[in-house]
Amino acid sequence: MDKINNYFDIVIIGAGLSGITLILELIKRTNKKILILEKKEKLLKDKNWCFWSYPKNIFTNNYDFKWNKIEIKSRENSVIKSSEKFSYLNISSDKLYNLGLNKINKSKNVTILLNQNVKEIKEYEEKVRIKCDKKNYISDLVFDSRPIPIKRNKLIQHFYGIEVKCKKSIFDTKKAILMDFQNDQNTVHFMYILPFSRNKALIETTYFSKKIYPKKKYISDIKNYLKKNFPNIIFKSSFIEYGKIPMYSSKLNNNNKIIKIGTSNNWIRSSTGYGFQNAFRNSKELVDNLISNKNISIRSKKLTYFLDEIFLIFIEKYPEDSALFFHRFFLKLKLETIIRFLTDSYNFLEMLKIVLILPKTKLLISLIFFLKKND
């Protein structure tokens, strides 16, 4: 083995959401010597994180914006849901990073290094070597949040958002529009609107499809949407975000001492793209196992996987029915039930209610395809 420069109990690769939530859980509950290796030179704003106020986490009271109403729109239909108990929250990624860095910098046991390119991770009999551009590190355990490449010919959620501002007060700040379905054939396409003030909002175009589009198509979507819904209004754009989320589960190749976390370990819900709350739940479970000297892994929720797989087959086979699917989902269920389902906190009775209100025939066909695929 090459000469090692530095030794740590734990190395975490990546200071994104999964890395930050895991390190915060480790700081709170252990005295491990920890190193965080982050590829970026600076942790600046690169995305907006949105999540429900349930279950509570350390960012629940540190949000930037919140909405007590959400809306789903499809053609002539509209569903508005509200709750006194639960809100839809937003926090910019730079604020999340800074809150995490504040905790990290106060800990004597944690070191974070930016601008680090991890070239190789190799597990030996008792230790793991992490090779970077200039230094090597050795550790008992590695948590790796680097995403794996997107697979071809697989369903993907891809989106492009622009924060826009105008001089007139045109946005409803009490309501976030989670889905405004567009009349695209053979694909699932909706707009997502987060009003930050009466004259500023994030406008995002989102697709569920196997095909990724050129940047100009996403920009055209947003321009056309603004022109149609807010005619004769001049907008200025500022921050832009873009993302791709796999809508399929990845097979894990975790070793005993190298554990995948985040997107590459299926922390993001394949059917919806929600993953914020999973990061906290899974980080807690990992640290529980670490403290108890158990196998370092996350228990999969088989029922959730089963329901998500059937839903994804439905979306892939019947994209033209997706608007009706979501409309019925939000129309027939209480917001509390919806949120518990989206955050994997639902019980069997709630799951039964969800199944019973959805379109039966095409879901049954989707179930048959699922069974054939897994035969």
C-alpha positions as CSV (number, residue, x, y, z in Angstrom):
1,M,0.0,0.0,0.0
2,D,1.2,3.5,-0.8
3,K,2.3,5.8,2.0
4,I,-0.8,7.4,3.6
5,N,-0.8,11.1,4.6
6,N,-3.8,11.2,6.9
7,Y,-6.0,8.8,8.9
8,F,-9.7,9.3,9.8
9,D,-12.3,7.1,11.4
10,I,-14.8,8.1,8.7
11,V,-14.5,9.8,5.3
12,I,-17.6,11.3,3.7
13,I,-17.3,12.1,0.0
14,G,-19.5,15.0,-1.0
15,A,-21.0,17.9,1.1
16,G,-24.4,17.9,-0.6
17,L,-27.7,17.1,1.2
18,S,-26.8,13.5,2.0
19,G,-23.3,14.3,3.1
20,I,-24.4,17.3,5.3
21,T,-27.3,15.4,7.0
22,L,-25.0,12.4,7.7
23,I,-22.2,14.6,9.2
24,L,-24.7,16.5,11.4
25,E,-26.0,13.2,12.7
26,L,-22.5,11.9,13.4
27,I,-21.4,15.2,15.1
28,K,-24.5,15.0,17.4
29,R,-24.0,11.4,18.4
30,T,-20.4,10.3,18.0
31,N,-16.8,11.5,18.6
32,K,-15.5,10.0,15.4
33,K,-12.6,11.7,13.6
34,I,-14.2,12.6,10.3
35,L,-13.0,14.0,6.9
36,I,-15.3,15.5,4.3
37,L,-14.0,15.7,0.7
38,E,-16.0,18.0,-1.5
39,K,-15.4,18.5,-5.3
40,K,-16.7,22.1,-5.4
41,E,-14.3,25.0,-4.8
42,K,-17.1,26.9,-2.9
43,L,-20.4,25.8,-1.6
44,L,-22.6,28.4,-3.3
45,K,-26.3,28.4,-4.2
46,D,-26.9,25.8,-6.9
47,K,-30.4,24.7,-6.2
48,N,-33.6,25.2,-4.2
49,W,-34.5,22.5,-1.7
50,C,-38.2,22.0,-0.9
51,F,-39.7,19.8,1.7
52,W,-42.8,19.3,3.9
53,S,-42.7,20.5,7.5
54,Y,-43.4,16.9,8.5
55,P,-41.5,15.0,9.8
56,K,-39.5,17.7,11.6
57,N,-35.7,18.1,10.9
58,I,-33.1,20.6,11.8
59,F,-34.0,22.8,8.8
60,T,-37.8,22.9,9.5
61,N,-37.4,26.2,11.4
62,N,-34.7,27.6,9.2
63,Y,-36.6,27.8,5.9
64,D,-36.5,30.7,3.5
65,F,-40.1,30.5,2.4
66,K,-43.2,28.5,3.2
67,W,-46.7,27.9,1.7
68,N,-49.7,26.6,3.5
69,K,-51.5,26.0,0.2
70,I,-50.5,23.8,-2.8
71,E,-52.2,23.6,-6.1
72,I,-52.4,20.9,-8.9
73,K,-53.6,22.1,-12.2
74,S,-54.6,20.1,-15.3
75,R,-56.3,21.5,-18.3
76,E,-59.6,22.9,-16.9
77,N,-59.2,21.2,-13.5
78,S,-57.6,22.6,-10.4
79,V,-57.1,21.2,-6.9
80,I,-56.1,23.3,-4.0
81,K,-55.1,21.7,-0.7
82,S,-54.2,23.4,2.6
83,S,-53.5,22.3,6.1
84,E,-53.0,24.0,9.5
85,K,-50.6,21.3,10.6
86,F,-48.3,21.0,7.6
87,S,-46.6,23.5,5.2
88,Y,-44.5,23.3,2.1
89,L,-41.0,24.8,2.9
90,N,-38.1,26.1,0.8
91,I,-34.5,26.6,1.7
92,S,-31.8,27.7,-0.8
93,S,-28.8,25.3,-1.0
94,D,-26.3,28.0,0.1
95,K,-28.2,28.5,3.4
96,L,-28.3,24.7,3.9
97,Y,-24.6,24.5,3.2
98,N,-23.8,27.4,5.6
99,L,-25.9,25.9,8.4
100,G,-24.1,22.7,8.0
101,L,-20.7,24.4,7.7
102,N,-21.4,26.3,10.9
103,K,-21.9,23.0,12.8
104,I,-18.8,21.4,11.1
105,N,-16.6,24.4,12.0
106,K,-17.6,24.2,15.6
107,S,-16.6,20.5,15.8
108,K,-13.0,19.7,16.8
109,N,-13.3,16.2,15.2
110,V,-14.4,17.2,11.7
111,T,-12.3,18.5,8.8
112,I,-13.8,19.6,5.5
113,L,-11.7,20.0,2.4
114,L,-13.0,21.7,-0.8
115,N,-11.8,21.4,-4.4
116,Q,-11.0,17.7,-3.9
117,N,-11.1,15.3,-6.8
118,V,-11.5,11.8,-5.6
119,K,-9.7,9.5,-8.2
120,E,-9.9,6.1,-6.5
121,I,-11.4,4.4,-3.5
122,K,-10.0,1.0,-2.7
123,E,-10.9,-1.3,0.2
124,Y,-8.2,-3.4,1.8
125,E,-8.6,-6.0,4.5
126,E,-9.2,-3.6,7.4
127,K,-9.0,-0.1,5.9
128,V,-10.0,2.0,2.9
129,R,-7.7,4.2,0.9
130,I,-9.0,7.3,-0.8
131,K,-6.8,8.7,-3.5
132,C,-7.2,12.4,-4.4
133,D,-5.1,14.6,-6.8
134,K,-2.5,15.6,-4.2
135,K,-3.0,13.4,-1.2
136,N,-4.1,10.0,-0.1
137,Y,-6.3,9.3,3.0
138,I,-7.0,6.2,4.9
139,S,-10.2,5.4,6.8
140,D,-12.1,2.7,8.6
141,L,-15.3,3.6,6.8
142,V,-16.3,5.6,3.7
143,F,-19.7,7.1,2.8
144,D,-19.7,8.0,-0.9
145,S,-22.4,10.4,-2.2
146,R,-21.1,10.7,-5.7
147,P,-23.9,10.1,-8.2
148,I,-23.7,7.2,-10.6
149,P,-24.3,7.9,-14.3
150,I,-27.8,8.2,-15.6
151,K,-28.8,5.0,-17.5
152,R,-30.0,5.2,-21.1
153,N,-33.6,4.4,-22.1
154,K,-34.8,4.8,-18.5
155,L,-37.4,7.1,-17.1
156,I,-35.9,10.3,-15.8
157,Q,-37.3,13.4,-14.1
158,H,-35.5,16.4,-15.6
159,F,-36.1,20.0,-14.9
160,Y,-34.9,23.5,-15.7
161,G,-35.9,26.5,-13.4
162,I,-35.4,30.2,-13.6
163,E,-36.0,32.7,-10.9
164,V,-37.8,35.7,-12.5
165,K,-38.7,39.1,-11.3
166,C,-41.0,41.9,-12.5
167,K,-42.2,45.3,-11.4
168,K,-45.9,44.3,-10.9
169,S,-47.4,42.3,-8.1
170,I,-48.7,39.3,-9.9
171,F,-47.8,36.2,-7.9
172,D,-49.9,34.6,-5.1
173,T,-47.5,34.2,-2.2
174,K,-49.8,32.0,-0.2
175,K,-49.8,29.2,-2.7
176,A,-47.2,27.0,-4.4
177,I,-48.2,25.4,-7.7
178,L,-46.6,21.9,-7.5
179,M,-47.9,20.8,-10.9
180,D,-49.5,22.7,-13.8
181,F,-49.8,20.1,-16.5
182,Q,-49.1,21.1,-20.0
183,N,-50.8,19.6,-23.1
184,D,-47.8,17.6,-24.4
185,Q,-48.6,14.3,-26.1
186,N,-46.7,11.1,-25.2
187,T,-44.8,12.7,-22.3
188,V,-45.5,13.9,-18.8
189,H,-44.8,17.7,-18.6
190,F,-45.7,20.2,-16.0
191,M,-44.7,23.6,-14.7
192,Y,-43.7,24.2,-11.0
193,I,-44.1,27.6,-9.5
194,L,-42.7,28.9,-6.2
195,P,-43.7,32.5,-5.5
196,F,-41.1,34.1,-3.3
197,S,-42.8,37.5,-3.3
198,R,-45.6,39.2,-5.2
199,N,-43.1,40.0,-8.0
200,K,-40.5,37.2,-7.8
201,A,-40.9,33.5,-8.3
202,L,-39.1,30.3,-9.4
203,I,-40.7,29.0,-12.6
204,E,-39.6,25.5,-13.5
205,T,-40.4,23.2,-16.4
206,T,-40.3,19.5,-15.5
207,Y,-40.6,16.3,-17.6
208,F,-40.9,12.6,-16.8
209,S,-39.4,11.0,-19.9
210,K,-36.5,9.0,-21.3
211,K,-35.3,11.8,-23.4
212,I,-33.3,14.8,-22.2
213,Y,-33.9,18.0,-24.2
214,P,-31.6,20.9,-25.3
215,K,-31.4,23.9,-23.0
216,K,-33.2,26.1,-25.4
217,K,-36.4,23.9,-25.2
218,Y,-36.6,24.3,-21.4
219,I,-36.1,28.1,-21.8
220,S,-38.8,28.2,-24.5
221,D,-41.2,26.4,-22.1
222,I,-40.7,29.0,-19.4
223,K,-41.0,32.0,-21.8
224,N,-44.2,30.6,-23.4
225,Y,-45.7,29.9,-20.0
226,L,-45.0,33.4,-18.7
227,K,-46.3,34.9,-21.9
228,K,-49.5,32.9,-21.7
229,N,-50.3,33.4,-18.0
230,F,-48.8,36.9,-17.5
231,P,-49.2,38.7,-20.8
232,N,-47.5,42.1,-21.3
233,I,-45.4,41.6,-18.2
234,I,-41.6,42.1,-18.6
235,F,-39.5,39.7,-16.6
236,K,-35.9,39.7,-15.6
237,S,-34.2,36.4,-14.9
238,S,-31.4,35.7,-12.3
239,F,-30.7,32.3,-10.8
240,I,-31.0,29.2,-12.9
241,E,-31.1,25.6,-11.8
242,Y,-31.1,22.4,-13.7
243,G,-31.3,18.7,-12.6
244,K,-31.8,15.1,-13.6
245,I,-33.2,12.6,-11.2
246,P,-33.4,8.8,-12.0
247,M,-36.9,7.4,-11.8
248,Y,-35.6,3.9,-11.2
249,S,-33.9,2.0,-8.4
250,S,-30.2,1.3,-8.7
251,K,-28.6,-2.0,-7.8
252,L,-26.3,-1.4,-4.9
253,N,-22.7,-2.6,-4.8
254,N,-21.8,-1.6,-1.3
255,N,-18.8,-3.1,0.3
256,N,-18.3,-3.6,4.0
257,K,-16.4,-0.4,4.4
258,I,-17.6,1.7,1.4
259,I,-21.3,2.7,1.6
260,K,-23.2,4.6,-1.0
261,I,-25.4,7.4,0.2
262,G,-27.8,9.9,-1.5
263,T,-29.1,9.4,-5.0
264,S,-26.8,6.5,-5.8
265,N,-28.3,4.6,-2.8
266,N,-31.9,5.3,-3.8
267,W,-32.5,7.9,-1.2
268,I,-34.6,9.9,-3.7
269,R,-38.1,8.6,-4.2
270,S,-38.1,7.2,-7.7
271,S,-41.7,8.0,-8.4
272,T,-41.6,11.7,-7.2
273,G,-38.1,12.9,-6.8
274,Y,-38.6,13.7,-3.2
275,G,-35.6,12.9,-1.1
276,F,-35.1,15.7,1.5
277,Q,-36.7,13.9,4.4
278,N,-35.2,10.5,3.4
279,A,-31.7,12.0,4.0
280,F,-32.5,12.7,7.6
281,R,-34.2,9.3,8.2
282,N,-31.5,7.3,6.5
283,S,-28.7,9.3,8.2
284,K,-30.2,8.5,11.5
285,E,-30.5,4.8,10.7
286,L,-26.9,4.6,9.5
287,V,-25.6,6.2,12.7
288,D,-27.9,3.9,14.7
289,N,-26.3,0.9,13.1
290,L,-22.8,2.4,13.5
291,I,-23.2,3.0,17.2
292,S,-24.8,-0.5,17.7
293,N,-22.0,-2.2,15.7
294,K,-24.6,-3.5,13.3
295,N,-24.4,-3.9,9.5
296,I,-24.1,-0.4,8.0
297,S,-27.1,-0.4,5.7
298,I,-30.6,1.1,5.1
299,R,-33.7,-1.1,5.3
300,S,-35.7,-0.9,2.1
301,K,-39.4,-0.3,2.4
302,K,-40.7,-3.0,0.1
303,L,-44.2,-1.7,-0.1
304,T,-43.1,1.7,-1.2
305,Y,-40.8,0.2,-3.8
306,F,-43.7,-2.0,-5.0
307,L,-46.2,1.0,-5.3
308,D,-43.5,3.2,-7.0
309,E,-42.7,0.6,-9.5
310,I,-46.3,0.1,-10.5
311,F,-46.8,3.9,-10.7
312,L,-43.7,4.3,-12.9
313,I,-44.9,1.6,-15.3
314,F,-48.3,3.4,-15.5
315,I,-46.5,6.7,-16.3
316,E,-44.3,5.1,-18.9
317,K,-47.3,3.3,-20.6
318,Y,-50.0,6.0,-20.2
319,P,-48.2,9.4,-20.0
320,E,-51.4,11.0,-21.4
321,D,-53.3,10.0,-18.3
322,S,-50.7,11.3,-15.8
323,A,-52.6,14.6,-15.2
324,L,-55.8,12.7,-14.4
325,F,-53.8,10.4,-12.1
326,F,-52.3,13.2,-10.1
327,H,-55.6,15.2,-10.1
328,R,-57.4,12.3,-8.6
329,F,-54.6,11.6,-6.1
330,F,-54.7,15.1,-4.7
331,L,-58.5,15.6,-5.1
332,K,-59.6,12.5,-3.1
333,L,-57.1,12.4,-0.3
334,K,-56.4,14.7,2.7
335,L,-53.2,16.7,2.4
336,E,-52.0,15.0,5.6
337,T,-52.4,11.5,4.0
338,I,-50.6,12.7,0.8
339,I,-47.7,14.1,2.8
340,R,-47.3,11.0,4.8
341,F,-47.3,8.9,1.6
342,L,-44.7,11.2,-0.1
343,T,-42.5,11.1,3.0
344,D,-42.8,7.3,3.5
345,S,-44.6,7.8,6.8
346,Y,-47.9,6.2,5.8
347,N,-49.6,3.3,7.4
348,F,-51.4,0.3,5.8
349,L,-54.9,2.0,6.0
350,E,-53.6,5.1,4.3
351,M,-52.0,3.0,1.6
352,L,-55.3,1.2,1.0
353,K,-57.1,4.5,0.6
354,I,-54.6,5.6,-2.0
355,V,-54.9,2.5,-4.0
356,L,-58.7,2.5,-4.0
357,I,-59.0,6.1,-5.4
358,L,-56.7,5.5,-8.3
359,P,-57.7,4.3,-11.9
360,K,-58.1,0.6,-11.5
361,T,-57.9,-0.9,-15.0
362,K,-54.7,0.7,-16.1
363,L,-53.1,0.2,-12.7
364,L,-54.0,-3.5,-12.9
365,I,-52.3,-3.7,-16.4
366,S,-49.3,-1.9,-14.9
367,L,-49.3,-4.5,-12.1
368,I,-49.3,-7.4,-14.6
369,F,-46.3,-5.8,-16.4
370,F,-44.5,-5.4,-13.1
371,L,-45.1,-9.1,-12.2
372,K,-43.9,-10.2,-15.7
373,K,-40.8,-8.0,-15.3
374,N,-39.9,-9.6,-12.0
375,D,-40.8,-13.1,-12.9
